[in-house]
């Protein structure tokens, strides 16, 4: 029974890591999508608020790039640790 549980644990850990990485990146993309939709909706009516929203959109894009770099680093680091643990 312990062999089966340990085997399942070895398969689930990288899978959970991939799901967490996907969720974090998807959340950032959705936030950027919502902000850009707000820019398009506000552009014909309120120019000053639209410019402010564009600045927020640029800052969110920079934040998303930083999050992607950090997530890639953490993903590789944990994957290496998981693989070293199994050898």
TAPE-V481240 format. One line per field, one symbol per residue. phi: phi as a letter, one per 30 degrees, with the letter a starting at -180 (. if undefined). psi: psi as a letter, one per 40 degrees, with the letter a starting at -180 (. if undefined). A space follows every 10 residues. Layout:
phi=???
psi=???
This chain:
phi=.ddddddddd ddeddddddd dddddddddd dddddddddd ddedccdddd dddddddddd dddddddddd dddddddddd dddddcc
psi=dddddddddd dddddddddd dddddddddd dddddddddd dedddhdddd dddddddddd dddddddddd dddddddddd ddddde.
